[in-house]
Amino acid sequence: MTDISCTFREAVFDDCVEATALLAALGLDMPEGDLAARAHWRRFWQDNPAFIEGRTKPSPGWLLEDDGRMVGFFGNVPLLYYFGEHPVVVADASQWGVEMPYRSDVGLLADAYFGQANADMLLVTTGIKPTGRIFERYGASRIPQSDYDQILYWITDAPGFLKAAVRKKGYGPGISSLAALAGGLPLAMLKGGRPTGGVANIDLVGVTDIDDSFDDLWQRKVGEMERLLACRTAKCMRWHFDAPGIGGRTKFLIAKKDGRLDGYAAVMREDQPDIGLKRLKIVDLFVDNDDAAIVSGLLTEAHALARSEGCHVLEMIGLPSALRQIVLAHNPLMRSMPTWPLYYKALNSDFAAPLANPESWYITPIDGDTALA
């Protein structure tokens, strides 16, 4: 067997094109073309609102090379959070991968990520068990919300949903279509319902319509209680969602009264073409004082939007316990994710004890890179 060795170094901006090509070759959904790749990483590494004046920027990431060729990359995306009035820089492990012959050196990348000095907290969303094991090995913990791996969902097109479910089991389209025709009975036996009620003054807007009313809502929510919140000012929301491939898939259902924003639900199309599933996901829910009538109205309109777009299902995850109880009153179905989806590690000792408390978290898919990259 030939020994394979590689060198390790910190990434710089000019590495972004090669890193994009590497990650695309490893199966990640990445921008196509040099200009798109540079715009993608410029957003994270140069135009990021998490760069706070007076603080050293976190590293953009780290890479492995073999004879000058990139064979591994670990992206490090800073995100701006607040704990009460205090800004918190979170380093999100995002868009990383290593070619198979070099995976014994993954530890070099992980050492750098967990050893970084210019962030207050680390955060990673996971899709496979090995990722979770790596982060636990370095002292990361599951967020203290026991039901975060439970997906809440409402079926909006029963035959289409059943057909996709059968295809996910490995059956062909023909059998899937027959199953869908016969799907009324088993789906009717499920106890899920649909969201109903709430306020009626809900409008649908795009990312470019985000205005200063988001800043006003943000200030009110920050003052409700001291907890960790991803920054949701107008500037941060536009940065988070207004990107190629994301901005067009994301819309906002907003509840306004006399010009004041009382709450919103950010919804994103995330279909699964391989099984024919058309899906709308609620990726953020933010409501003044968790007003149940406003929450109900937003859920009702999200369900109606999913149906009007021909989606088979409306999904959401997360939320603090009090807000989640309001959502559960609308009788969603529930299923478990195959792996635990979110890990964190406090690097700033001031946050270690508070973050062990479930009430210190307000988690939705806006956290991490689930609705970002």
N, C-alpha and C positions, 0 to 999 in steps of 0.2 A: 504494500500500500504506500502511495506517495504522500509524504507529509504536506499538508496545506497550511500555509501561514498567511497572516494578513497584518496590516498596520492599522492603527487607530488614530483618529484625530477629530477635532471639533469641526463642524460644518461651517461654511461661509455661504453668503448668498449665491455666489457663482456656482455652487454645487447643485443648485435647485433643478436644473434641467436633467442632469444625470440621475439625481435622486428620483425624479418623477419617472424617468424611463425604467429605472430599476424596480420601483414599486409597481408600475404597470405590468412589467414582465412577471412579477410575483403574484399578480391577480387582483391588485387593488384598482379601484375605479379612480383614475387620475386624469387631469387635463391632457388634451392632445395638442402637440406643437410647442415649440420653444416659447413663443410669446405668451401662450396660455399658461404654461408652467411658471414662467417668471411672474405673471400677474397673480397666480395662485399663491406663491410663496411670499411675494411682496406684501400681500394682504396680511399674512401672519407675522412676518419678520420685520416689516418696516412701517406699515400703516396701522399698527395694532393699538387700540386704546388702552391696553394693559401696560404700555410703556409709560410709567409715572415719572414725572420730572423729579430729578434728584436721586433716583434709584438706578442702579446698574441693570441693564437689560439681561434677562435670562438668555442662556445660549440658544441658538436656533436649532441645535441638534448635534448629533455625532455620527460618524460613519466609519466603515471598515473598507480598506482597499487592499487589493492584491496586485502588485506591480503597477500601481497607478489606476487600476480599474475598480470602480465602486462595487462592492459585493454585499454591503449591508448599510442600512440607514435607519436612524432613530430620530424622528421629528419631535421637537419640543415646542409646543404652541402656548404662549402665555395667554391667560384669560383674566379679566378684571372682575373681582368679586368685592363684596363688602361684608364685614361682620359689624353690624350696627353702623356707625359712622366711619369705621376704620377700613381703608382700602386693603385688599388682600390680593396678592399676585399668585395665581394658581398656574402651575406648569402642567399642561395636559400632554400625556404621551399619545402622539397622534401620527398616523401614517408611517409605520415602520415595518421593516422586513429584512431578512437576511437570506442569501442564497443557501441552498441545502448544504453544500460541502463546508460552509463556514459557520454553521450554527453552533458549533462548540465555543465560538467566540462571542456569542450573544451577551455573555456576562460582562464584557468590556463596555458594551453600550448601556446595559442596565446599571453598572457601577457608576457611570457618568451621570445618568439620569437621576438616580437616587442620591448621588453625592453633590448635586449642584447647590450653589450657595445663594442664588439671587431670586429665589421664589419662597413664598410662605407655606405652600402646600402643593402636593402632587395629586393628580387625579387621572384615572384611566378608565375608559369604558372597554369592556371585554366581550368577545364573542366566542372564545374557545377556552377550554379549561387550562391548557398550558400557560396562557397569558396570566390567568388568575394565580396559578402556582408560582410563577416567577415573581409576581408582585407581593404575594404573601411571604415568600422567601426573604424579601428585602424589608419586611416589617410593615407592609401596607395592610390596611384593614378594609373589610366590607363596610360600606356606609351603614350606620346603625338604624336602618329602616327595614325591618324583617320582611316586608311585603313588596320591596322594590322589584323583585324578580317576577311579580305577578302582573300580567298584561290584562287590562280591562278592555272589553271590546263589545261592540254592538254590531250584529249582522244587519247589513242594509240591503243585501241581495242574496236571499237564501240559496237559490239554485247555483248562482255564480260562486258563492262561497264554498258550497259543498263540492262543486266540480274542482275547484282549486285544491281543496283538502284531499280529495281522492288522488289527484295528480301528484300531490306532495308525497303520498304513500308509494308512488312509483308506478301507478297505473297509467295507461295511455289515454289520449284524448277521447277515443271512442267509448271506453268504459266509463270515463269521467262524465261524459255527456249523459249516458244512461243513468248513472247514479244521481246526476242532478235532477233528471226528470222524476226520479223516485224520492227526491230529497225532502218533499214537503212534510211527510210524517215524522222522520227523526228530528228534523229541525224544529218542528212545532212542539216537540216534546221538551226542547230546551227551555229553561226558565227565563232566558234573557228577554228584556223588553226594549223600550226605546226611551231616550230622554224626553221629558215633556215639561211644559210650563215655563215659568220665569218671566222676566221682562221681555217686551216685544221690540224695543228700539235697538236692534242689533244691525250693524252695517258690515259689509264685506269690503276690505281695502287691501291694497298691495303693499309691498315693502317700501316702495317709494312714497307712499302716503303717510308713513310714520312721521308724526309732528311733535311739537313741544308738549302736547298733552300727555305724552308718554313720560316726560320728565316730571310732570306734576304727580302722576300716579306713582312713579318711582319714589318720590320723596315721601308720600303718604305711607307706602308699604314699608319703607325703611324704618319709619317711626313706629310701626305697630309693635315690634318686639325685636330684641337683639338676636339675630341668627345669620347664618351664612347665606348670602344671596348673590347669584350671578348678576352683574350689573345690567340693568334693563332701562337705562336712559335711552333717549331717542338715538343718540350717536352710537351707543353700543349695539342697539337692536339693528340699526341699519348696517353696521359693520358685520354683525353676526349672520344676517340673512341675505344681504344684497350682494350675492356673488354669483358668477356664471353657473348655471345648473341648479342653484339653490333658490335664488330670488324668484325665478319663474315657477317654482314648485310650492312656494310658501305664500300664504295669505293670512290676513288677520280678521277675525270676527271681533268687532269692537262695540262696547256698550257705552254710549255717550249720553249725557243729559245736560242741556244748557251749555254745551261746549266742553264740559268736563268729562274726561275719560274715567269711567268707573271700573273698567276691567276689559280684558281681551283674552281670546284664545287664538294662539298661533297654530295653524294647520298646514300640514305638508303632505303632498302626494309622495308615497313611497311604494310603488307597485312592485310585484314580483313576477316579471314576465315569464320566468322559467316554468311557473305553475299556473300562469294566467290569473293571478290574484291582483285585483285593483283595490288599493288600500289608501285611506286617508288617515293620517295620524295627528293627534293633538300633541304638539311638541312643546307647548308652554301654555299655562293657565295662570293668570295673574289678575286678581280681583280685589278691589278695595274692601278691607275688613272681611274677606271671604264671604261676601254677601250671597246667601243661598239663592235668592231670586235671580241675581245676575249670573251666577254659575249655571243655574238651570237653563236660563235663556241662551247662554253661549253653547251649552251642550246640545240643546234642542236644535239650534241653528247649524251646528257642526254636523249633526246627524242628517239634517235636511240637505246640507251642501254635499255630503257624501253620496246621498241618493241621487241628487241632481247631476252629479258628475259620473254616475254609473259605477260607483265603487261598490265592492262587495262587503266591506267591513270598515268600521271606524274604531280606532284603537287609541289607547293612552296608557302611560305608566307613571309611577311616582306620585308626588304631591305630599305635603305634610298631612298628618293624621286627620286633623279637623276638616280640612278641605276634601280629603279623600272620602270621608264619611258622607259628605254632601253628594259626591259623585256616585258612591255606592247605592244611594237611595234611588238612583235611576236604573237600577237592575241590570248592570252590565254582566256579561259572561266573563269568565276568568280562566286564564291558563298560565302555566309556569314557563319561564324561559329555560332553555337547557343548561345554561351556565349563569353564575352570578354576574350581573352586568356592570358593577361600578365599585372601584376600590379607591382609597385615598390614603395619604400619609401626611401628617402635619410636620413641616420642617421648622416652623416657628413655634417654640414651646408655649407661647401665649395661647395658641389655639388648640393644643393637644387635648386638654381636659374638656373645654366646651364642646368640641366636635364629637366627643364620645356620647353626648346627650342627643337622642333622636330629635328633640324639640329645637335643636340648633341648626337643623337642616331644612331647606326648601328645595327639593330635588325634582326636576322634570328633565325631559330629553334635551333641554337647552344646556344642561351641564355636560361637560366632556365634549366629545366631537360628534355625538350622534346626529345632531342637526346642524353641524358646522361645515364639515369639509365635503 
